[in-house]
Amino acid sequence: MSGYKIKFNGVDRLYADYSWRLTRRAKAVWQSGDVLQGKHLQDLENKIAKKYKRKYAVGVGSATDGLYFALKSLGITEKDSVMCPALSYVATAGAIKRLGANIHFVDTDKNGNIGELGIMGLPKAILYVNLFGNPADYDRLKNYCDAYRIPLIEDAAQSQGAYHGNTPSGALGDVSVFSFDPMKNMPSFGSGGMVLTDSKDVYESVRSLRRHGFNSDMSYGYNSLISEDHAHQLLLILDKFDRLQRMRTKVFARYKKNLPTFEFIEAQANTQSSHHKLVMLSGRRDELAKYLEKNGIETKIHYKNTLDGDNRHRVAEGICANAISLPIYPHLKMEEVDYVCERIKKFNGIR
């Protein structure tokens, strides 16, 4: 919204930083006439697979499609049950619902990631999320899946650039899915997603599903491709990705320095966050959001509670009631961070 002094998303500033390079790449594709299924998407897939230590990567129209394709490629059907966290963007549970499978919601830990798995029946898969860019307890999840011989799917839409130990997000599931939505750490100026795996069967299945079932014995599929102009632009963003992540981390550090006594949802030990979201907890969240809006600062609520007071998900509901997401992106200026922090402190009566 143009009325804000400080917007929540800074993709316009990203474009300003690399404008002539991005425009030149898009124009080159348009002039070539090869606007779909060309060399740039193949190059992007190869470089993503190499960077995140996977054998295969498949570009798709969105991470939403990517999650659905992942489940379908692993053989999940409407007869099955899939575990997923009670707190995430709707696309996570939506992918399971799209299959017609049963959703087994699991309450979260204090960081908003999937909590204790319980004993409510063995699922056919676990679809977990590194919420806000903070890696979940991967070792526990992996051990569970290995013990029961079920696949682990990593919803890494928010965690590109994060690490569990020395392993990057994107390599923490039997199948992992990135998002190139404009709000994400590696944004497209449109949409897109990437499915990563070491399984040749999953790779071939997703490649077929994304394009009407071609090159397989499938009788149908979907139209879910990244256009060549977006792929060519994403190659530039991938090349600049580590620099952008360092810039984002500096913004996070500035917030933490200015607001040392405030409670944030953060990464656990032995992990490194992608800092996709900066989520603060406040008992006066709604009042704070209105106050910051009046002061020209755009914030978001991630995510609203739709569980209707389900007592089995108390931790997730508590986060939903108190979480407010503050602006964080690579091109946010330090003086802007200082201004946001000053307003927050003033609202709380702190000088």
Secondary structure, 3 states (H helix, E strand, C coil): CCCCCECCCCHHHHHHHHHHHHHHHHHHHHHHCCCCCCHHHHHHHHHHHHHCCCCEEEEECCHHHHHHHHHHHCCCCCCCEEEEECCCCHHHHHHHHHHCCEEEEECECCCCCECCCCCCCCCCEEEEECHHHCCCCHHHHHHHHHHHCCCEEEECCCCCCCEECCEECCCCCCEEEEECCCCCCCCCCCCCEEEEECCHHHHHHHHHHCECCCCCCCCCCCECCCCHHHHHHHHHHHHHHHHHHHHHHHHHHHHHHHCCCCCECCCCCCEECCCCCEEEECCCHHHHHHHHHHCCECCECCCCCCCCCCHHHHHHHHHHHHEEEECCCCCCCHHHHHHHHHHHHHHCCCC
